[in-house]
Amino acid sequence: MITRTAKVVCEDRPFPTRVVAVGGEDTEPHLFIPSSDDRGRYIALSHCWGDAMPLKNTKTTFTEFYQRIDFSRFPKTFQDAIIVCWKLNIEYLWIASLCIIQDDEHDWAVESPKMFDVYQNAYVTIAAAAAHNSSEGLFHPRPFSVRKMFSTASRNNDKVEEVEIFARPWNSQWHWIDSIGDGPWCRDPNPLDKRAWALQEHVLSCRILRFTAHWLVWHCRTAHICECRPGSHLGKESLSLINLDP
């Protein structure tokens, strides 16, 4: 569930200069230029471009993309991000390679400093954490499942509470971090974590939905929730990058 807090309001914000209107059953996606007064919700995509340039907007494709972009032309990560927009009923998606004209130095000079606002104002940021490039997508086969093994009882002050015990196969690449929130959590190394731009995108975003190779992870300013720990809900300090030292 997408949280809405009084402290961090990430809806009805100004739009970027350009967004992808994701379309639907009867309309193809296309580039859209909101007016300066428009307010609303859009999703931002955080992903690894890889060695090959993903589908991009250029001076040549500029007019065409404002009319339509055939869904089949999008690489897999872009297609999956559009599907997530459909599922969340969000009409607009920001993708850097499409919303900035890639062969226009002036457009890059104008738009790249706006990255701060793009991610800070996004309703949610989708992070293609496990993909090395734009062709690998968001959705990956699950190599295993987390299973409930049994329930036991735990005493909390004067109350006895039920505690559910879950288990999953172990992977030697995982490691545990005890320094955030109210307990350890499992960090699964992902290609996106090695991308310098991703640090900025993570810090600025008020909500992040991370698609890793093994599970879905949710970050916001009040919680960190991972499928690797069913029922997990870490506290207000759970976003380790929110309070970075200068």
C-alpha positions as CSV (number, residue, x, y, z in Angstrom):
1,M,0.0,0.0,0.0
2,I,1.3,3.5,-0.9
3,T,1.5,5.5,2.3
4,R,0.3,9.1,2.6
5,T,1.7,11.1,5.4
6,A,1.2,14.6,6.6
7,K,4.9,15.1,6.9
8,V,5.8,14.2,3.3
9,V,3.2,15.0,0.7
10,C,4.1,13.5,-2.6
11,E,1.0,14.1,-4.6
12,D,-0.5,16.9,-6.7
13,R,3.0,18.3,-7.3
14,P,4.3,20.2,-10.4
15,F,5.1,18.0,-13.4
16,P,8.5,17.8,-15.1
17,T,8.9,19.6,-18.5
18,R,7.9,16.4,-20.3
19,V,6.4,13.1,-19.3
20,V,5.3,9.9,-21.0
21,A,1.5,9.6,-21.0
22,V,1.2,5.9,-20.6
23,G,-2.0,5.4,-22.5
24,G,-4.3,2.4,-22.0
25,E,-6.4,-0.1,-23.8
26,D,-7.5,2.4,-26.5
27,T,-4.5,4.8,-26.7
28,E,-0.8,4.4,-27.3
29,P,1.7,5.9,-25.0
30,H,3.1,9.3,-26.2
31,L,5.2,12.2,-24.9
32,F,3.2,14.9,-23.2
33,I,4.1,18.5,-22.2
34,P,2.1,19.7,-19.2
35,S,1.4,23.3,-18.7
36,S,3.3,25.2,-16.1
37,D,0.2,25.3,-13.9
38,D,-0.5,21.6,-14.0
39,R,-0.4,19.6,-10.8
40,G,-0.8,15.9,-10.4
41,R,0.9,12.5,-10.0
42,Y,3.6,10.8,-12.0
43,I,6.0,8.0,-11.5
44,A,9.7,8.3,-12.1
45,L,11.9,5.5,-13.3
46,S,15.3,4.7,-11.8
47,H,17.3,2.2,-13.9
48,C,20.6,1.2,-15.4
49,W,21.0,2.3,-19.0
50,G,23.6,-0.3,-19.7
51,D,26.1,-0.3,-22.6
52,A,23.5,0.1,-25.3
53,M,21.4,3.4,-25.2
54,P,17.8,2.6,-24.5
55,L,14.9,4.0,-26.6
56,K,15.6,7.7,-26.7
57,N,14.1,11.0,-27.7
58,T,16.1,13.0,-30.2
59,K,15.6,15.9,-32.5
60,T,14.5,13.5,-35.2
61,T,12.0,11.5,-33.1
62,F,10.7,14.5,-31.2
63,T,7.6,15.1,-33.3
64,E,6.8,11.4,-33.8
65,F,6.9,10.6,-30.1
66,Y,4.5,13.4,-29.3
67,Q,2.0,11.7,-31.5
68,R,2.5,8.1,-30.3
69,I,5.2,5.6,-29.3
70,D,4.3,2.0,-30.2
71,F,4.4,-0.1,-27.0
72,S,6.5,-2.7,-28.8
73,R,9.3,-0.2,-29.3
74,F,9.8,0.3,-25.6
75,P,12.5,-1.9,-24.0
76,K,11.4,-4.4,-21.4
77,T,12.1,-2.2,-18.4
78,F,10.1,0.6,-19.9
79,Q,7.2,-1.7,-20.8
80,D,7.1,-3.1,-17.2
81,A,7.2,0.4,-15.8
82,I,4.2,1.4,-17.9
83,I,2.4,-1.7,-16.7
84,V,3.0,-0.7,-13.1
85,C,1.6,2.8,-13.9
86,W,-1.5,1.1,-15.3
87,K,-1.9,-1.0,-12.2
88,L,-1.5,2.0,-9.9
89,N,-3.8,4.2,-12.0
90,I,-1.0,6.7,-12.6
91,E,-1.3,8.4,-16.0
92,Y,2.3,9.7,-16.4
93,L,5.8,8.3,-16.3
94,W,9.1,10.1,-16.3
95,I,12.0,8.3,-18.1
96,A,15.2,10.3,-18.6
97,S,16.1,9.0,-22.1
98,L,12.6,10.0,-23.4
99,C,11.9,13.1,-21.4
100,I,15.2,14.8,-22.2
101,I,16.2,15.3,-25.8
102,Q,19.4,13.2,-25.9
103,D,21.2,14.9,-28.8
104,D,20.3,18.5,-27.8
105,E,23.0,20.0,-25.6
106,H,20.8,22.9,-24.7
107,D,18.0,20.7,-23.6
108,W,20.4,18.7,-21.5
109,A,21.8,21.9,-19.9
110,V,18.3,23.0,-19.0
111,E,16.7,19.7,-17.9
112,S,19.6,17.9,-16.1
113,P,19.6,20.4,-13.1
114,K,15.9,19.6,-12.7
115,M,16.6,16.0,-11.7
116,F,16.2,17.2,-8.0
117,D,12.7,18.2,-8.6
118,V,11.8,15.3,-10.9
119,Y,12.5,12.7,-8.2
120,Q,11.4,14.7,-5.2
121,N,8.0,15.5,-6.8
122,A,7.3,12.0,-8.1
123,Y,4.4,10.2,-6.5
124,V,6.6,7.1,-6.3
125,T,9.9,6.1,-7.9
126,I,10.1,2.7,-9.6
127,A,13.6,1.2,-9.2
128,A,14.6,-1.5,-11.6
129,A,17.2,-2.6,-9.1
130,A,18.1,-6.0,-10.6
131,A,18.4,-5.0,-14.2
132,H,21.8,-4.4,-15.8
133,N,20.2,-2.5,-18.7
134,S,16.8,-1.4,-20.0
135,S,16.1,-4.8,-21.7
136,E,16.0,-6.9,-18.6
137,G,12.8,-5.6,-17.1
138,L,11.3,-5.3,-13.6
139,F,9.8,-8.7,-13.2
140,H,12.0,-11.7,-12.6
141,P,11.3,-15.4,-12.0
142,R,11.1,-16.2,-8.3
143,P,13.8,-18.8,-7.5
144,F,12.1,-19.6,-4.2
145,S,9.3,-18.5,-2.0
146,V,9.2,-17.4,1.6
147,R,7.2,-19.9,3.6
148,K,5.4,-19.7,6.9
149,M,6.8,-22.6,9.0
150,F,4.9,-22.3,12.3
151,S,3.6,-19.8,14.9
152,T,4.8,-19.4,18.5
153,A,4.1,-17.1,21.4
154,S,6.0,-14.1,22.6
155,R,5.5,-12.1,25.8
156,N,5.4,-8.3,25.4
157,N,5.1,-6.7,28.8
158,D,1.9,-8.2,30.2
159,K,0.6,-9.4,26.8
160,V,1.2,-12.7,25.0
161,E,1.4,-12.2,21.3
162,E,1.5,-14.6,18.4
163,V,4.7,-14.6,16.4
164,E,4.8,-16.1,12.9
165,I,8.1,-17.8,11.9
166,F,9.0,-17.7,8.2
167,A,11.9,-19.4,6.4
168,R,13.5,-19.3,2.9
169,P,16.6,-20.8,1.3
170,W,19.8,-18.9,2.1
171,N,22.0,-17.2,-0.5
172,S,25.6,-16.5,0.4
173,Q,25.4,-13.1,-1.4
174,W,23.0,-11.7,1.1
175,H,24.2,-10.0,4.2
176,W,22.5,-8.5,7.3
177,I,22.7,-4.9,8.4
178,D,21.9,-4.1,12.0
179,S,22.4,-0.3,12.0
180,I,19.0,0.9,10.8
181,G,15.5,0.8,12.0
182,D,14.5,-1.6,14.8
183,G,16.4,-4.6,13.7
184,P,18.4,-6.4,11.0
185,W,17.2,-6.5,7.4
186,C,18.4,-8.3,4.4
187,R,20.2,-6.4,1.7
188,D,20.4,-8.1,-1.7
189,P,23.1,-6.6,-3.9
190,N,21.7,-5.2,-7.1
191,P,23.3,-3.6,-10.2
192,L,21.4,-0.3,-9.7
193,D,23.1,0.1,-6.3
194,K,26.4,0.6,-8.2
195,R,25.1,3.4,-10.3
196,A,26.1,6.9,-9.1
197,W,23.0,8.5,-10.3
198,A,20.9,6.1,-8.3
199,L,22.2,7.6,-5.0
200,Q,20.6,10.9,-5.9
201,E,17.4,9.2,-7.0
202,H,17.2,7.3,-3.8
203,V,17.8,10.2,-1.5
204,L,15.4,12.5,-3.2
205,S,12.5,10.2,-3.7
206,C,9.7,10.2,-1.1
207,R,8.6,6.7,-2.0
208,I,10.6,4.0,-3.8
209,L,9.3,0.6,-5.1
210,R,12.4,-1.5,-5.7
211,F,12.1,-4.5,-8.0
212,T,15.0,-6.8,-7.1
213,A,15.8,-10.3,-8.4
214,H,14.2,-12.0,-5.5
215,W,11.6,-9.8,-4.0
216,L,9.8,-6.5,-3.9
217,V,11.0,-3.8,-1.4
218,W,9.2,-0.6,-0.3
219,H,10.9,2.5,1.0
220,C,9.3,5.6,2.3
221,R,10.1,8.2,5.0
222,T,8.3,6.2,7.7
223,A,8.8,2.6,6.7
224,H,11.0,0.0,5.0
225,I,9.0,-3.1,4.0
226,C,10.4,-6.2,2.3
227,E,9.0,-9.4,1.0
228,C,12.1,-11.0,2.5
229,R,10.6,-10.4,5.9
230,P,6.8,-10.8,5.7
231,G,5.2,-8.4,8.1
232,S,8.3,-6.3,8.4
233,H,7.7,-2.6,9.1
234,L,10.8,-0.8,10.3
235,G,10.5,2.6,12.0
236,K,11.1,6.2,11.1
237,E,14.9,5.8,10.8
238,S,14.5,3.0,8.2
239,L,15.7,5.0,5.2
240,S,19.4,5.0,5.8
241,L,20.1,7.7,3.2
242,I,17.6,10.3,4.3
243,N,19.8,11.8,7.0
244,L,23.2,11.8,5.3
245,D,26.0,13.9,6.9
246,P,27.3,16.8,4.7
